[in-house]
C-alpha cells in the first residue's frame, strides 16, 4: 500500500505543478489574464505541500524521483491539453525517466 500511496502522491503533485505552470503560461503567453496567473501560482504552491506528504524523509530523493514523474506527466499534459503528439523518442525518454523513478523510490534498501 505504501507504493500505491506514493504513486498517487506523485501523480497529484504532477497535476498540481504542471497544471499550475500551464495556468501561468495561459495567463501570460495566451493573454488570459491575471486570474489565470494567480490560480496558477496558488496551484504551484499546493504542489509544494503535496510533495511533503511522501513517506520517505529525504528531500533530495523525493524531488529527484519526482523529476521523472514530471517529465512523463508534462508530455501527457501536452497531449491532453494542447494536442501535442510525442514522437517515439519522447516516449522512450519518458519511460527511461519512469524507470529511474522506480529505482530511486522503490528499490529495496537495507535500512
N, C-alpha and C positions, 0 to 999 in steps of 0.2 A: 504493500500500500504506500510505502514511502516513495517509491519511484513514481507511482501514479500521481501522487500529490505534487512531487517535484515537477513533473512534466506539465501538469495543469498550471502550476505557478509560472513556469517558463512561457507557456502559451499566453496566459493572461498578461504577463509582463510584455511580451512581444506586441500584443494587440494594443496595449496602452502606449508603449514607446513609439511604435511605428505609426499607430493611429494619431498620436499627438503630433509627431513630426509632420505627418501628412496634412493635418489640420492647419498647422502653421504654414506649410507650403501652399496650401489652398488660399489661405488668408493673404499671403504676401505675393506669391507668383501668379495666382489666378485672380487676384484682386477681389477676394470675397469679403475682406474687411476685418476689423479688429475683433469682432465676436468670435470668428473662427480662430484667430490667433490666440485670443485669451483662453478659449476652450482647449486649444492645443497645448498651451503652457500648463494648464491645470492637469490635463491628461498625462503629460510628461512627468509632472510631479507625482502623480499617483503611481506611475511605473516605479519610481524610486522606492516607494513604500512596499510594493509587491515584492520587489527583489529581496527585501529584508526578511520575508516570510519563509525563505528556503531554510531547510533544517541544517545544512552544512554551515559551520561557523566561519568559514574562510571567505572573506570578501573577494579576494583575487580569484579563487576557484569559481565562485558563483558568476562573477562578471565575465570571466574567460569563457566559461561554458555558455553563458547567455549569448555571447558574441556569435556563436554558431547558430543558435536559435534565431537571432536577429537576421542573419544572412538569409536563411531559408524563409523566414517569415516576411522579409522585405520583398523577396521575389513573389511569394504567394499574394501579398497585399497588392503589389503592382498588377498581378494578373486579374484579381477580383475588382479592384477599384479603378484601374487605369487601362485595362485591356492589354497590358504588357504580355508578350509571349516569349518566355525564356527559351534560349536555344539549349542544345544538349550540354554545352559547357557550363551554362548557368546551373542546370540541373545537377550535373556531376559535381560542380563546386559546392552546391548546397548539401548534397549527400555526404561529401567529404567533411563538411563542417558539422553536420549532424552526427557523423561517426565520431568526430572529435568530442562533441558534447557527451556522448555515451561513455567514451573512455575517461574523460575528465571527471564526470559526475558519478558514474555508476560502476566503475571498475572496483573489484574487491580490494580493500585496503586492510592491512594487518593491524589496524588500531581500533 
